[in-house]
């Protein structure tokens, strides 16, 4: 994985805001792994990807938090 953002303990919209800020300078095709535990992230992260044109590669759960994989387009 190219980059990782630890947003555990942050409430939405902060995980999405951190994701957006981290993605801005990155090249197209770069993948980011976002760790979050706010249940709203299940809705907010895919919505952000859809609205901004980035590729959402899915979500998994591990150790009580969610792991989102997003690719910059």
PQR file of N, CA, C, O and H, with PARSE charges and radii, in Angstrom:
ATOM      1  N   UNK A   1       0.850  -1.181   0.000 -0.4000 1.5000
ATOM      2  CA  UNK A   1       0.000   0.000   0.000 -0.0000 2.0000
ATOM      3  C   UNK A   1       0.893   1.240   0.000  0.5500 1.7000
ATOM      4  O   UNK A   1       1.888   1.300   0.721 -0.5500 1.4000
ATOM      5  N   UNK A   2       0.531   2.207  -0.802 -0.4000 1.5000
ATOM      6  CA  UNK A   2       1.346   3.410  -0.954 -0.0000 2.0000
ATOM      7  C   UNK A   2       1.313   4.315   0.279  0.5500 1.7000
ATOM      8  O   UNK A   2       2.352   4.809   0.718 -0.5500 1.4000
ATOM      9  H   UNK A   2      -0.277   2.158  -1.388  0.4000 1.0000
ATOM     10  N   UNK A   3       0.126   4.528   0.833 -0.4000 1.5000
ATOM     11  CA  UNK A   3      -0.041   5.452   1.956 -0.0000 2.0000
ATOM     12  C   UNK A   3      -1.083   4.903   2.917  0.5500 1.7000
ATOM     13  O   UNK A   3      -1.943   4.113   2.530 -0.5500 1.4000
ATOM     14  H   UNK A   3      -0.718   4.127   0.476  0.4000 1.0000
ATOM     15  N   UNK A   4      -0.997   5.333   4.186 -0.4000 1.5000
ATOM     16  CA  UNK A   4      -1.986   4.926   5.181 -0.0000 2.0000
ATOM     17  C   UNK A   4      -2.365   6.129   6.029  0.5500 1.7000
ATOM     18  O   UNK A   4      -1.513   6.935   6.403 -0.5500 1.4000
ATOM     19  H   UNK A   4      -0.298   5.975   4.500  0.4000 1.0000
ATOM     20  N   UNK A   5      -3.657   6.237   6.328 -0.4000 1.5000
ATOM     21  CA  UNK A   5      -4.176   7.292   7.195 -0.0000 2.0000
ATOM     22  C   UNK A   5      -4.843   6.615   8.378  0.5500 1.7000
ATOM     23  O   UNK A   5      -5.732   5.783   8.201 -0.5500 1.4000
ATOM     24  H   UNK A   5      -4.349   5.582   6.024  0.4000 1.0000
ATOM     25  N   UNK A   6      -4.420   6.967   9.576 -0.4000 1.5000
ATOM     26  CA  UNK A   6      -5.035   6.435  10.789 -0.0000 2.0000
ATOM     27  C   UNK A   6      -6.040   7.464  11.295  0.5500 1.7000
ATOM     28  O   UNK A   6      -5.666   8.474  11.891 -0.5500 1.4000
ATOM     29  H   UNK A   6      -3.698   7.643   9.719  0.4000 1.0000
ATOM     30  N   UNK A   7      -7.320   7.194  11.049 -0.4000 1.5000
ATOM     31  CA  UNK A   7      -8.392   8.089  11.492 -0.0000 2.0000
ATOM     32  C   UNK A   7      -9.206   7.443  12.612  0.5500 1.7000
ATOM     33  O   UNK A   7     -10.349   7.829  12.856 -0.5500 1.4000
ATOM     34  H   UNK A   7      -7.624   6.374  10.564  0.4000 1.0000
ATOM     35  N   UNK A   8      -8.618   6.465  13.289 -0.4000 1.5000
ATOM     36  CA  UNK A   8      -9.310   5.801  14.396 -0.0000 2.0000
ATOM     37  C   UNK A   8      -9.513   6.810  15.520  0.5500 1.7000
ATOM     38  O   UNK A   8      -8.586   7.514  15.919 -0.5500 1.4000
ATOM     39  H   UNK A   8      -7.690   6.151  13.091  0.4000 1.0000
ATOM     40  N   UNK A   9     -10.737   6.864  16.017 -0.4000 1.5000
ATOM     41  CA  UNK A   9     -11.088   7.804  17.075 -0.0000 2.0000
ATOM     42  C   UNK A   9     -11.646   9.120  16.566  0.5500 1.7000
ATOM     43  O   UNK A   9     -12.133   9.932  17.352 -0.5500 1.4000
ATOM     44  H   UNK A   9     -11.490   6.292  15.693  0.4000 1.0000
ATOM     45  N   UNK A  10     -11.582   9.341  15.261 -0.4000 1.5000
ATOM     46  CA  UNK A  10     -12.108  10.578  14.682 -0.0000 2.0000
ATOM     47  C   UNK A  10     -13.524  10.346  14.169  0.5500 1.7000
ATOM     48  O   UNK A  10     -13.826   9.299  13.596 -0.5500 1.4000
ATOM     49  H   UNK A  10     -11.187   8.682  14.622  0.4000 1.0000
ATOM     50  N   UNK A  11     -14.380  11.327  14.380 -0.4000 1.5000
ATOM     51  CA  UNK A  11     -15.754  11.251  13.891 -0.0000 2.0000
ATOM     52  C   UNK A  11     -15.853  11.914  12.527  0.5500 1.7000
ATOM     53  O   UNK A  11     -15.140  12.872  12.230 -0.5500 1.4000
ATOM     54  H   UNK A  11     -14.135  12.177  14.845  0.4000 1.0000
ATOM     55  N   UNK A  12     -16.750  11.385  11.704 -0.4000 1.5000
ATOM     56  CA  UNK A  12     -16.979  11.969  10.385 -0.0000 2.0000
ATOM     57  C   UNK A  12     -17.515  13.386  10.551  0.5500 1.7000
ATOM     58  O   UNK A  12     -18.329  13.647  11.437 -0.5500 1.4000
ATOM     59  H   UNK A  12     -17.329  10.607  11.945  0.4000 1.0000
ATOM     60  N   UNK A  13     -17.064  14.287   9.709 -0.4000 1.5000
ATOM     61  CA  UNK A  13     -16.397  14.062   8.423 -0.0000 2.0000
ATOM     62  C   UNK A  13     -14.868  14.042   8.477  0.5500 1.7000
ATOM     63  O   UNK A  13     -14.234  14.040   7.422 -0.5500 1.4000
ATOM     64  H   UNK A  13     -16.403  14.075   8.989  0.4000 1.0000
ATOM     65  N   UNK A  14     -14.253  14.028   9.658 -0.4000 1.5000
ATOM     66  CA  UNK A  14     -12.793  14.132   9.726 -0.0000 2.0000
ATOM     67  C   UNK A  14     -12.039  13.035   8.965  0.5500 1.7000
ATOM     68  O   UNK A  14     -11.052  13.358   8.304 -0.5500 1.4000
ATOM     69  H   UNK A  14     -14.768  14.030  10.515  0.4000 1.0000
ATOM     70  N   UNK A  15     -12.443  11.758   9.017 -0.4000 1.5000
ATOM     71  CA  UNK A  15     -11.706  10.773   8.214 -0.0000 2.0000
ATOM     72  C   UNK A  15     -11.711  11.096   6.716  0.5500 1.7000
ATOM     73  O   UNK A  15     -10.688  10.953   6.045 -0.5500 1.4000
ATOM     74  H   UNK A  15     -13.244  11.496   9.554  0.4000 1.0000
ATOM     75  N   UNK A  16     -12.849  11.525   6.201 -0.4000 1.5000
ATOM     76  CA  UNK A  16     -12.935  11.872   4.775 -0.0000 2.0000
ATOM     77  C   UNK A  16     -12.124  13.129   4.479  0.5500 1.7000
ATOM     78  O   UNK A  16     -11.479  13.211   3.434 -0.5500 1.4000
ATOM     79  H   UNK A  16     -13.680  11.641   6.746  0.4000 1.0000
ATOM     80  N   UNK A  17     -12.144  14.092   5.366 -0.4000 1.5000
ATOM     81  CA  UNK A  17     -11.362  15.310   5.156 -0.0000 2.0000
ATOM     82  C   UNK A  17      -9.867  15.007   5.134  0.5500 1.7000
ATOM     83  O   UNK A  17      -9.131  15.565   4.320 -0.5500 1.4000
ATOM     84  H   UNK A  17     -12.668  14.025   6.216  0.4000 1.0000
ATOM     85  N   UNK A  18      -9.421  14.136   6.015 -0.4000 1.5000
ATOM     86  CA  UNK A  18      -8.005  13.739   6.010 -0.0000 2.0000
ATOM     87  C   UNK A  18      -7.649  12.978   4.734  0.5500 1.7000
ATOM     88  O   UNK A  18      -6.573  13.166   4.167 -0.5500 1.4000
ATOM     89  H   UNK A  18     -10.019  13.683   6.677  0.4000 1.0000
ATOM     90  N   UNK A  19      -8.562  12.123   4.293 -0.4000 1.5000
ATOM     91  CA  UNK A  19      -8.350  11.383   3.048 -0.0000 2.0000
ATOM     92  C   UNK A  19      -8.220  12.346   1.873  0.5500 1.7000
ATOM     93  O   UNK A  19      -7.297  12.230   1.067 -0.5500 1.4000
ATOM     94  H   UNK A  19      -9.437  11.971   4.754  0.4000 1.0000
ATOM     95  N   UNK A  20      -9.136  13.284   1.782 -0.4000 1.5000
ATOM     96  CA  UNK A  20      -9.104  14.259   0.683 -0.0000 2.0000
ATOM     97  C   UNK A  20      -7.808  15.066   0.698  0.5500 1.7000
ATOM     98  O   UNK A  20      -7.182  15.259  -0.345 -0.5500 1.4000
ATOM     99  H   UNK A  20      -9.886  13.378   2.437  0.4000 1.0000
ATOM    100  N   UNK A  21      -7.405  15.536   1.874 -0.4000 1.5000
ATOM    101  CA  UNK A  21      -6.193  16.344   1.981 -0.0000 2.0000
ATOM    102  C   UNK A  21      -4.954  15.542   1.583  0.5500 1.7000
ATOM    103  O   UNK A  21      -4.074  16.061   0.897 -0.5500 1.4000
ATOM    104  H   UNK A  21      -7.913  15.380   2.721  0.4000 1.0000
ATOM    105  N   UNK A  22      -4.881  14.284   2.007 -0.4000 1.5000
ATOM    106  CA  UNK A  22      -3.727  13.448   1.687 -0.0000 2.0000
ATOM    107  C   UNK A  22      -3.671  13.139   0.196  0.5500 1.7000
ATOM    108  O   UNK A  22      -2.584  13.032  -0.372 -0.5500 1.4000
ATOM    109  H   UNK A  22      -5.596  13.862   2.565  0.4000 1.0000
ATOM    110  N   UNK A  23      -4.836  12.995  -0.445 -0.4000 1.5000
ATOM    111  CA  UNK A  23      -4.875  12.619  -1.857 -0.0000 2.0000
ATOM    112  C   UNK A  23      -4.501  13.762  -2.793  0.5500 1.7000
ATOM    113  O   UNK A  23      -4.021  13.522  -3.901 -0.5500 1.4000
ATOM    114  H   UNK A  23      -5.719  13.083   0.017  0.4000 1.0000
ATOM    115  N   UNK A  24      -4.712  14.987  -2.364 -0.4000 1.5000
ATOM    116  CA  UNK A  24      -4.524  16.140  -3.261 -0.0000 2.0000
ATOM    117  C   UNK A  24      -3.183  16.134  -4.001  0.5500 1.7000
ATOM    118  O   UNK A  24      -3.182  16.265  -5.225 -0.5500 1.4000
ATOM    119  H   UNK A  24      -5.102  15.182  -1.464  0.4000 1.0000
ATOM    120  N   UNK A  25      -2.044  15.987  -3.318 -0.4000 1.5000
ATOM    121  CA  UNK A  25      -0.771  16.079  -4.050 -0.0000 2.0000
ATOM    122  C   UNK A  25      -0.325  14.776  -4.714  0.5500 1.7000
ATOM    123  O   UNK A  25       0.693  14.760  -5.407 -0.5500 1.4000
ATOM    124  H   UNK A  25      -2.045  15.880  -2.324  0.4000 1.0000
ATOM    125  N   UNK A  26      -1.062  13.695  -4.515 -0.4000 1.5000
ATOM    126  CA  UNK A  26      -0.625  12.387  -4.999 -0.0000 2.0000
ATOM    127  C   UNK A  26      -0.913  12.189  -6.485  0.5500 1.7000
ATOM    128  O   UNK A  26      -1.823  12.801  -7.046 -0.5500 1.4000
ATOM    129  H   UNK A  26      -1.888  13.708  -3.953  0.4000 1.0000
ATOM    130  N   UNK A  27      -0.131  11.335  -7.096 -0.4000 1.5000
ATOM    131  CA  UNK A  27      -0.313  11.010  -8.512 -0.0000 2.0000
ATOM    132  C   UNK A  27      -1.500  10.076  -8.693  0.5500 1.7000
ATOM    133  O   UNK A  27      -1.850   9.308  -7.796 -0.5500 1.4000
ATOM    134  H   UNK A  27       0.608  10.839  -6.640  0.4000 1.0000
ATOM    135  N   UNK A  28      -2.103  10.154  -9.852 -0.4000 1.5000
ATOM    136  CA  UNK A  28      -3.195   9.251 -10.197 -0.0000 2.0000
ATOM    137  C   UNK A  28      -2.698   7.809 -10.118  0.5500 1.7000
ATOM    138  O   UNK A  28      -1.581   7.505 -10.537 -0.5500 1.4000
ATOM    139  H   UNK A  28      -1.819  10.778 -10.580  0.4000 1.0000
ATOM    140  N   UNK A  29      -3.535   6.927  -9.577 -0.4000 1.5000
ATOM    141  CA  UNK A  29      -3.165   5.527  -9.430 -0.0000 2.0000
ATOM    142  C   UNK A  29      -2.612   5.179  -8.061  0.5500 1.7000
ATOM    143  O   UNK A  29      -2.434   4.002  -7.744 -0.5500 1.4000
ATOM    144  H   UNK A  29      -4.442   7.174  -9.237  0.4000 1.0000
ATOM    145  N   UNK A  30      -2.336   6.192  -7.245 -0.4000 1.5000
ATOM    146  CA  UNK A  30      -1.833   5.952  -5.893 -0.0000 2.0000
ATOM    147  C   UNK A  30      -2.953   5.410  -5.015  0.5500 1.7000
ATOM    148  O   UNK A  30      -4.080   5.904  -5.057 -0.5500 1.4000
ATOM    149  H   UNK A  30      -2.480   7.147  -7.503  0.4000 1.0000
ATOM    150  N   UNK A  31      -2.639   4.401  -4.229 -0.4000 1.5000
ATOM    151  CA  UNK A  31      -3.629   3.811  -3.324 -0.0000 2.0000
ATOM    152  C   UNK A  31      -3.373   4.244  -1.889  0.5500 1.7000
ATOM    153  O   UNK A  31      -2.231   4.371  -1.445 -0.5500 1.4000
ATOM    154  H   UNK A  31      -1.724   4.000  -4.195  0.4000 1.0000
ATOM    155  N   UNK A  32      -4.476   4.466  -1.178 -0.4000 1.5000
ATOM    156  CA  UNK A  32      -4.419   4.856   0.226 -0.0000 2.0000
ATOM    157  C   UNK A  32      -5.262   3.887   1.036  0.5500 1.7000
ATOM    158  O   UNK A  32      -6.362   3.502   0.637 -0.5500 1.4000
ATOM    159  H   UNK A  32      -5.403   4.363  -1.539  0.4000 1.0000
ATOM    160  N   UNK A  33      -4.727   3.509   2.166 -0.4000 1.5000
ATOM    161  CA  UNK A  33      -5.443   2.671   3.129 -0.0000 2.0000
ATOM    162  C   UNK A  33      -5.882   3.586   4.266  0.5500 1.7000
ATOM    163  O   UNK A  33      -5.048   4.204   4.929 -0.5500 1.4000
ATOM    164  H   UNK A  33      -3.834   3.821   2.490  0.4000 1.0000
ATOM    165  N   UNK A  34      -7.186   3.671   4.492 -0.4000 1.5000
ATOM    166  CA  UNK A  34      -7.759   4.526   5.534 -0.0000 2.0000
ATOM    167  C   UNK A  34      -8.296   3.645   6.648  0.5500 1.7000
ATOM    168  O   UNK A  34      -9.133   2.775   6.407 -0.5500 1.4000
ATOM    169  H   UNK A  34      -7.863   3.169   3.954  0.4000 1.0000
ATOM    170  N   UNK A  35      -7.819   3.864   7.866 -0.4000 1.5000
ATOM    171  CA  UNK A  35      -8.304   3.154   9.041 -0.0000 2.0000
ATOM    172  C   UNK A  35      -9.273   4.065   9.775  0.5500 1.7000
ATOM    173  O   UNK A  35      -8.940   5.212  10.073 -0.5500 1.4000
ATOM    174  H   UNK A  35      -7.139   4.570   8.062  0.4000 1.0000
ATOM    175  N   UNK A  36     -10.465   3.571  10.070 -0.4000 1.5000
ATOM    176  CA  UNK A  36     -11.477   4.378  10.753 -0.0000 2.0000
ATOM    177  C   UNK A  36     -12.362   3.476  11.601  0.5500 1.7000
ATOM    178  O   UNK A  36     -12.521   2.290  11.313 -0.5500 1.4000
ATOM    179  H   UNK A  36     -10.736   2.640   9.828  0.4000 1.0000
ATOM    180  N   UNK A  37     -12.936   4.059  12.652 -0.4000 1.5000
ATOM    181  CA  UNK A  37     -13.861   3.288  13.484 -0.0000 2.0000
ATOM    182  C   UNK A  37     -15.212   3.969  13.662  0.5500 1.7000
ATOM    183  O   UNK A  37     -16.060   3.461  14.395 -0.5500 1.4000
ATOM    184  H   UNK A  37     -12.807   5.023  12.886  0.4000 1.0000
ATOM    185  N   UNK A  38     -15.429   5.102  13.013 -0.4000 1.5000
ATOM    186  CA  UNK A  38     -16.730   5.766  13.065 -0.0000 2.0000
ATOM    187  C   UNK A  38     -17.675   5.060  12.093  0.5500 1.7000
ATOM    188  O   UNK A  38     -17.375   4.976  10.902 -0.5500 1.4000
ATOM    189  H   UNK A  38     -14.740   5.515  12.418  0.4000 1.0000
ATOM    190  N   UNK A  39     -18.816   4.549  12.579 -0.4000 1.5000
ATOM    191  CA  UNK A  39     -19.752   3.841  11.695 -0.0000 2.0000
ATOM    192  C   UNK A  39     -20.202   4.658  10.483  0.5500 1.7000
ATOM    193  O   UNK A  39     -20.543   4.080   9.451 -0.5500 1.4000
ATOM    194  H   UNK A  39     -19.060   4.618  13.546  0.4000 1.0000
ATOM    195  N   UNK A  40     -20.211   5.974  10.586 -0.4000 1.5000
ATOM    196  CA  UNK A  40     -20.627   6.813   9.458 -0.0000 2.0000
ATOM    197  C   UNK A  40     -19.650   6.724   8.288  0.5500 1.7000
ATOM    198  O   UNK A  40     -20.016   7.045   7.158 -0.5500 1.4000
ATOM    199  H   UNK A  40     -19.935   6.444  11.425  0.4000 1.0000
ATOM    200  N   UNK A  41     -18.425   6.297   8.537 -0.4000 1.5000
ATOM    201  CA  UNK A  41     -17.434   6.183   7.462 -0.0000 2.0000
ATOM    202  C   UNK A  41     -17.862   5.167   6.409  0.5500 1.7000
ATOM    203  O   UNK A  41     -17.466   5.274   5.248 -0.5500 1.4000
ATOM    204  H   UNK A  41     -18.128   6.035   9.455  0.4000 1.0000
ATOM    205  N   UNK A  42     -18.668   4.182   6.803 -0.4000 1.5000
ATOM    206  CA  UNK A  42     -19.154   3.175   5.852 -0.0000 2.0000
ATOM    207  C   UNK A  42     -19.937   3.837   4.721  0.5500 1.7000
ATOM    208  O   UNK A  42     -19.916   3.366   3.584 -0.5500 1.4000
ATOM    209  H   UNK A  42     -18.990   4.095   7.746  0.4000 1.0000
ATOM    210  N   UNK A  43     -20.619   4.919   5.039 -0.4000 1.5000
ATOM    211  CA  UNK A  43     -21.382   5.668   4.039 -0.0000 2.0000
ATOM    212  C   UNK A  43     -20.532   6.778   3.426  0.5500 1.7000
ATOM    213  O   UNK A  43     -20.535   6.974   2.211 -0.5500 1.4000
ATOM    214  H   UNK A  43     -20.635   5.301   5.962  0.4000 1.0000
ATOM    215  N   UNK A  44     -19.807   7.498   4.274 -0.4000 1.5000
ATOM    216  CA  UNK A  44     -19.100   8.701   3.833 -0.0000 2.0000
ATOM    217  C   UNK A  44     -17.939   8.433   2.875  0.5500 1.7000
ATOM    218  O   UNK A  44     -17.760   9.177   1.911 -0.5500 1.4000
ATOM    219  H   UNK A  44     -19.804   7.339   5.261  0.4000 1.0000
ATOM    220  N   UNK A  45     -17.156   7.398   3.117 -0.4000 1.5000
ATOM    221  CA  UNK A  45     -15.982   7.151   2.265 -0.0000 2.0000
ATOM    222  C   UNK A  45     -16.391   6.755   0.839  0.5500 1.7000
ATOM    223  O   UNK A  45     -15.888   7.352  -0.112 -0.5500 1.4000
ATOM    224  H   UNK A  45     -17.301   6.794   3.901  0.4000 1.0000
ATOM    225  N   UNK A  46     -17.286   5.769   0.655 -0.4000 1.5000
ATOM    226  CA  UNK A  46     -17.711   5.468  -0.724 -0.0000 2.0000
ATOM    227  C   UNK A  46     -18.394   6.653  -1.412  0.5500 1.7000
ATOM    228  O   UNK A  46     -18.227   6.861  -2.614 -0.5500 1.4000
ATOM    229  H   UNK A  46     -17.694   5.284   1.428  0.4000 1.0000
ATOM    230  N   UNK A  47     -19.163   7.428  -0.643 -0.4000 1.5000
ATOM    231  CA  UNK A  47     -19.826   8.607  -1.215 -0.0000 2.0000
ATOM    232  C   UNK A  47     -18.783   9.624  -1.691  0.5500 1.7000
ATOM    233  O   UNK A  47     -18.907  10.176  -2.784 -0.5500 1.4000
ATOM    234  H   UNK A  47     -19.299   7.259   0.333  0.4000 1.0000
ATOM    235  N   UNK A  48     -17.766   9.868  -0.877 -0.4000 1.5000
ATOM    236  CA  UNK A  48     -16.689  10.780  -1.262 -0.0000 2.0000
ATOM    237  C   UNK A  48     -16.027  10.310  -2.562  0.5500 1.7000
ATOM    238  O   UNK A  48     -15.781  11.108  -3.467 -0.5500 1.4000
ATOM    239  H   UNK A  48     -17.665   9.419   0.011  0.4000 1.0000
ATOM    240  N   UNK A  49     -15.743   9.015  -2.643 -0.4000 1.5000
ATOM    241  CA  UNK A  49     -15.100   8.472  -3.851 -0.0000 2.0000
ATOM    242  C   UNK A  49     -15.985   8.655  -5.076  0.5500 1.7000
ATOM    243  O   UNK A  49     -15.510   9.048  -6.141 -0.5500 1.4000
ATOM    244  H   UNK A  49     -15.943   8.366  -1.908  0.4000 1.0000
ATOM    245  N   UNK A  50     -17.257   8.372  -4.922 -0.4000 1.5000
ATOM    246  CA  UNK A  50     -18.201   8.513  -6.033 -0.0000 2.0000
ATOM    247  C   UNK A  50     -18.302   9.961  -6.495  0.5500 1.7000
ATOM    248  O   UNK A  50     -18.308  10.232  -7.696 -0.5500 1.4000
ATOM    249  H   UNK A  50     -17.643   8.052  -4.057  0.4000 1.0000
ATOM    250  N   UNK A  51     -18.381  10.877  -5.559 -0.4000 1.5000
ATOM    251  CA  UNK A  51     -18.531  12.296  -5.890 -0.0000 2.0000
ATOM    252  C   UNK A  51     -17.254  12.900  -6.476  0.5500 1.7000
ATOM    253  O   UNK A  51     -17.324  13.798  -7.314 -0.5500 1.4000
ATOM    254  H   UNK A  51     -18.377  10.656  -4.584  0.4000 1.0000
ATOM    255  N   UNK A  52     -16.097  12.417  -6.045 -0.4000 1.5000
ATOM    256  CA  UNK A  52     -14.840  13.023  -6.482 -0.0000 2.0000
ATOM    257  C   UNK A  52     -14.156  12.253  -7.610  0.5500 1.7000
ATOM    258  O   UNK A  52     -13.128  12.694  -8.125 -0.5500 1.4000
ATOM    259  H   UNK A  52     -16.041  11.687  -5.364  0.4000 1.0000
ATOM    260  N   UNK A  53     -14.720  11.102  -7.998 -0.4000 1.5000
ATOM    261  CA  UNK A  53     -14.179  10.351  -9.120 -0.0000 2.0000
ATOM    262  C   UNK A  53     -13.065   9.380  -8.779  0.5500 1.7000
ATOM    263  O   UNK A  53     -12.458   8.803  -9.681 -0.5500 1.4000
ATOM    264  H   UNK A  53     -15.554  10.743  -7.579  0.4000 1.0000
ATOM    265  N   UNK A  54     -12.782   9.184  -7.494 -0.4000 1.5000
ATOM    266  CA  UNK A  54     -11.750   8.235  -7.087 -0.0000 2.0000
ATOM    267  C   UNK A  54     -12.329   6.824  -7.059  0.5500 1.7000
ATOM    268  O   UNK A  54     -13.546   6.649  -6.993 -0.5500 1.4000
ATOM    269  H   UNK A  54     -13.275   9.652  -6.761  0.4000 1.0000
ATOM    270  N   UNK A  55     -11.464   5.825  -7.108 -0.4000 1.5000
ATOM    271  CA  UNK A  55     -11.887   4.424  -7.130 -0.0000 2.0000
ATOM    272  C   UNK A  55     -11.922   3.876  -5.703  0.5500 1.7000
ATOM    273  O   UNK A  55     -10.918   3.892  -4.991 -0.5500 1.4000
ATOM    274  H   UNK A  55     -10.476   5.966  -7.161  0.4000 1.0000
ATOM    275  N   UNK A  56     -13.101   3.390  -5.304 -0.4000 1.5000
ATOM    276  CA  UNK A  56     -13.261   2.745  -3.999 -0.0000 2.0000
ATOM    277  C   UNK A  56     -13.067   1.250  -4.203  0.5500 1.7000
ATOM    278  O   UNK A  56     -13.847   0.613  -4.912 -0.5500 1.4000
ATOM    279  H   UNK A  56     -13.916   3.376  -5.883  0.4000 1.0000
ATOM    280  N   UNK A  57     -12.027   0.683  -3.582 -0.4000 1.5000
ATOM    281  CA  UNK A  57     -11.700  -0.731  -3.764 -0.0000 2.0000
ATOM    282  C   UNK A  57     -12.282  -1.626  -2.680  0.5500 1.7000
ATOM    283  O   UNK A  57     -12.045  -2.834  -2.685 -0.5500 1.4000
ATOM    284  H   UNK A  57     -11.394   1.200  -3.007  0.4000 1.0000
ATOM    285  N   UNK A  58     -13.033  -1.057  -1.758 -0.4000 1.5000
ATOM    286  CA  UNK A  58     -13.701  -1.887  -0.769 -0.0000 2.0000
ATOM    287  C   UNK A  58     -13.295  -1.595   0.658  0.5500 1.7000
ATOM    288  O   UNK A  58     -12.435  -0.762   0.940 -0.5500 1.4000
ATOM    289  H   UNK A  58     -13.226  -0.076  -1.754  0.4000 1.0000
ATOM    290  N   UNK A  59     -13.965  -2.332   1.559 -0.4000 1.5000
ATOM    291  CA  UNK A  59     -13.778  -2.148   2.982 -0.0000 2.0000
ATOM    292  C   UNK A  59     -13.712  -3.515   3.643  0.5500 1.7000
ATOM    293  O   UNK A  59     -14.414  -4.445   3.246 -0.5500 1.4000
ATOM    294  H   UNK A  59     -14.665  -3.009   1.331  0.4000 1.0000
ATOM    295  N   UNK A  60     -12.867  -3.627   4.648 -0.4000 1.5000
ATOM    296  CA  UNK A  60     -12.811  -4.832   5.470 -0.0000 2.0000
ATOM    297  C   UNK A  60     -12.750  -4.396   6.931  0.5500 1.7000
ATOM    298  O   UNK A  60     -12.527  -3.223   7.230 -0.5500 1.4000
ATOM    299  H   UNK A  60     -12.296  -2.872   4.971  0.4000 1.0000
ATOM    300  N   UNK A  61     -12.947  -5.338   7.822 -0.4000 1.5000
ATOM    301  CA  UNK A  61     -12.887  -5.034   9.251 -0.0000 2.0000
ATOM    302  C   UNK A  61     -11.776  -5.844   9.894  0.5500 1.7000
ATOM    303  O   UNK A  61     -11.549  -7.005   9.555 -0.5500 1.4000
ATOM    304  H   UNK A  61     -13.128  -6.291   7.579  0.4000 1.0000
ATOM    305  N   UNK A  62     -11.085  -5.199  10.836 -0.4000 1.5000
ATOM    306  CA  UNK A  62      -9.989  -5.858  11.540 -0.0000 2.0000
ATOM    307  C   UNK A  62      -9.776  -5.169  12.877  0.5500 1.7000
ATOM    308  O   UNK A  62      -9.708  -3.941  12.935 -0.5500 1.4000
ATOM    309  H   UNK A  62     -11.269  -4.255  11.112  0.4000 1.0000
ATOM    310  N   UNK A  63      -9.669  -5.927  13.933 -0.4000 1.5000
ATOM    311  CA  UNK A  63      -9.361  -5.406  15.270 -0.0000 2.0000
ATOM    312  C   UNK A  63     -10.291  -4.276  15.701  0.5500 1.7000
ATOM    313  O   UNK A  63      -9.846  -3.324  16.342 -0.5500 1.4000
ATOM    314  H   UNK A  63      -9.724  -6.924  13.886  0.4000 1.0000
ATOM    315  N   UNK A  64     -11.569  -4.366  15.360 -0.4000 1.5000
ATOM    316  CA  UNK A  64     -12.541  -3.376  15.802 -0.0000 2.0000
ATOM    317  C   UNK A  64     -12.597  -2.104  14.987  0.5500 1.7000
ATOM    318  O   UNK A  64     -13.283  -1.158  15.374 -0.5500 1.4000
ATOM    319  H   UNK A  64     -11.930  -5.139  14.839  0.4000 1.0000
ATOM    320  N   UNK A  65     -11.896  -2.054  13.871 -0.4000 1.5000
ATOM    321  CA  UNK A  65     -11.985  -0.875  13.005 -0.0000 2.0000
ATOM    322  C   UNK A  65     -12.138  -1.317  11.552  0.5500 1.7000
ATOM    323  O   UNK A  65     -11.971  -2.489  11.214 -0.5500 1.4000
ATOM    324  H   UNK A  65     -11.338  -2.822  13.556  0.4000 1.0000
ATOM    325  N   UNK A  66     -12.458  -0.354  10.716 -0.4000 1.5000
ATOM    326  CA  UNK A  66     -12.652  -0.602   9.290 -0.0000 2.0000
ATOM    327  C   UNK A  66     -11.412  -0.165   8.521  0.5500 1.7000
ATOM    328  O   UNK A  66     -10.719   0.778   8.904 -0.5500 1.4000
ATOM    329  H   UNK A  66     -12.594   0.598  10.990  0.4000 1.0000
ATOM    330  N   UNK A  67     -11.153  -0.869   7.435 -0.4000 1.5000
ATOM    331  CA  UNK A  67     -10.038  -0.542   6.553 -0.0000 2.0000
ATOM    332  C   UNK A  67     -10.614  -0.297   5.163  0.5500 1.7000
ATOM    333  O   UNK A  67     -11.189  -1.196   4.550 -0.5500 1.4000
ATOM    334  H   UNK A  67     -11.716  -1.635   7.124  0.4000 1.0000
ATOM    335  N   UNK A  68     -10.452   0.921   4.679 -0.4000 1.5000
ATOM    336  CA  UNK A  68     -10.938   1.310   3.355 -0.0000 2.0000
ATOM    337  C   UNK A  68      -9.741   1.432   2.417  0.5500 1.7000
ATOM    338  O   UNK A  68      -8.695   1.956   2.800 -0.5500 1.4000
ATOM    339  H   UNK A  68      -9.985   1.651   5.177  0.4000 1.0000
ATOM    340  N   UNK A  69      -9.899   0.947   1.197 -0.4000 1.5000
ATOM    341  CA  UNK A  69      -8.856   1.085   0.176 -0.0000 2.0000
ATOM    342  C   UNK A  69      -9.396   1.993  -0.929  0.5500 1.7000
ATOM    343  O   UNK A  69     -10.426   1.709  -1.540 -0.5500 1.4000
ATOM    344  H   UNK A  69     -10.748   0.521   0.886  0.4000 1.0000
ATOM    345  N   UNK A  70      -8.676   3.089  -1.169 -0.4000 1.5000
ATOM    346  CA  UNK A  70      -9.097   4.093  -2.148 -0.0000 2.0000
ATOM    347  C   UNK A  70      -7.931   4.368  -3.098  0.5500 1.7000
ATOM    348  O   UNK A  70      -6.779   4.467  -2.674 -0.5500 1.4000
ATOM    349  H   UNK A  70      -7.840   3.320  -0.672  0.4000 1.0000
ATOM    350  N   UNK A  71      -8.246   4.487  -4.378 -0.4000 1.5000
ATOM    351  CA  UNK A  71      -7.240   4.803  -5.390 -0.0000 2.0000
ATOM    352  C   UNK A  71      -7.550   6.154  -6.004  0.5500 1.7000
ATOM    353  O   UNK A  71      -8.673   6.421  -6.430 -0.5500 1.4000
ATOM    354  H   UNK A  71      -9.182   4.406  -4.722  0.4000 1.0000
ATOM    355  N   UNK A  72      -6.528   7.003  -6.039 -0.4000 1.5000
ATOM    356  CA  UNK A  72      -6.719   8.325  -6.635 -0.0000 2.0000
ATOM    357  C   UNK A  72      -6.845   8.201  -8.144  0.5500 1.7000
ATOM    358  O   UNK A  72      -6.101   7.453  -8.779 -0.5500 1.4000
ATOM    359  H   UNK A  72      -5.615   6.787  -5.692  0.4000 1.0000
ATOM    360  N   UNK A  73      -7.782   8.931  -8.708 -0.4000 1.5000
ATOM    361  CA  UNK A  73      -7.985   8.975 -10.161 -0.0000 2.0000
ATOM    362  C   UNK A  73      -7.611  10.327 -10.684  0.5500 1.7000
ATOM    363  O   UNK A  73      -7.709  10.573 -11.887 -0.5500 1.4000
ATOM    364  H   UNK A  73      -8.386   9.538  -8.192  0.4000 1.0000
TER
END
